Amino acid sequence: MITARLDSEDDFDGWRAQCRGLLRLGAKPADVVWQIGAQRTDLFANPDSATEALPIAVPKGFAELSRSVICHNDPERFGLLFQLLIDLKAGRRHMGDRADPLLRKLDIMAKTVRRDIHKMRAFVRFRRIEDDGDEHFIAWFEPEHHIVRRNASFFVRRFAGMRWSILTPQLSIYWDKDKLLEGPAARKEDAPSEDAIEAQWKTYYGSTFNPARLKVKAMLKEMPKKYWHNMPETALVSELIQSARNRELAMIEKETTVPVADTLQSLQAEAARCRRCPLFGPATQIVFGEGPQRAKLMFVGEQPGDQEDMQGRPFVGPAGQIFDTALTQAGLDRSQAYVTNAVKHFKFKPEGKRRIHERPNVGEVNHCRWWLKREIEMVQPDLIVALGATAARSLTGRNVAITTIRGNILESEEGVPVLVTIHPSYLLRLPDADKAAQERRNFVADLKQARDRLEKLQIAAT
């Protein structure tokens, strides 16, 4: 037996290094005992790890799958991934084989991890304390899987200007406004149970609760009860559910009920009144997303253009025509997807009678991110395609170079996989006909990749 040691439960780099050494030794999965830290897991295992590295060429998608599965709590995950790696290199399995039982199992594990990541981002609640005259915000969370380190960068980006700690039974992370530190596992008693503004938060939550939109089963699916004890607003949930019908009737009597319309339509009406940035002034109208209320696939572009601004619909101008053609060639139905933009108003510079497109700046993208987040939450896509660098930045919170990241899968701040490709307007700007034709083929290939990945996710979910 061979002992392969890892520093932690989510040690992807260590697992990859061990796999290189194990492949060099010709080891089989049954020969390997995976050990976390210094604790021996098998009294008969050889204590010498396989540390000598051998470069590995892996198929596209394997590294992404592995990074997610490593964070799962299944103790067999390391061996399952190693088995898949061996079989891929021997040609006995293929990443595109949607019927392969091992791949399906690993895909489900990866999806479970991504969902846990999203739950942490949605349900962490910080409470404020005074620490040496400075504010310190502390949260308690109990993840199902080993996602804390992987999720840390999200909280650093989102709460960069405040000092905070997230305590979990696995480990703790601490941000001091300059660097991220890691600490030991904690107990729930180590976190404050309430803070001074908790009563105000409950008052706000209760006043914004809309009984006309209450769907208990949907709410419990998205916000399971096990998270409630960490969230101050959920102390009101039972009472609000019980009184929902009476409150709804009272709203009807006062004629203040929110119109019973499609939720996305209501959101669009709300967004039409947005004054978060000055782009609403010169634009003709807001150009909101369109598509089904629930769509497995979402496309996010940069911003509406001249024709979109006039018609009030996304991707209907010259770039939209290229987009529609490419979708058809890739075997995708636009009517089944949700199509929107990172920025909802047309930003332009007038030149005579023409309006010349101007790229939105970071502030404008950030102001509009709130609306995009709401769209993602309502549509609940399994996959998002980012059309261009602005869309990719809005979705992931970081700058990306399309030339280097194109075709790769990133992750949105909501935990949804994001496939990055070009914006179709890029194809309109290519003067060389041969290059333009090749780039169009590349664009269709990217959309086919999105189609294939979506089908794979749907099969894994069945």
Secondary structure, 3 states (H helix, E strand, C coil): CEEEEECCCCCHHHHHHHHHHHHHHCCCHHHEEEEECCCCCCCCCECCCCCCCCCCCCCCCHHHHHHHHCCCCCCCHHHHHHHHHHHHHHCCCCCCCCCCHHHHHHHHHHHHHHHHHHHHHHHCCCEEEEECCEEEEEEECCCCCCCHHHHHHHHHHHCCCCCEEEECCCCEEEECCCCEEEECCCCHHHCCCCCCCHHHHHHHHHHHCCHHHCCHHHHHHHCCHHHHHHCHHHHHHHHHHHCHHHHHHHHHHCCCCCCCCCHHHHHHHHHCCCCCCHHHCCCCCCCCCECCCCCCEEEEECCCCHHHHHHCCCCCCHHHHHHHHHHHHCCCCHHHCEEEECCCCCCEEEECCEEEECCCCHHHHHHHHHHHHHHHHHHCCCEEEEECHHHHHHHHCCCCCHHHHCCCEEECCCCCEEEEECCCHHHHCCCCHHHHHHHHHHHHHHHHHHHHHHHHHHHHHC
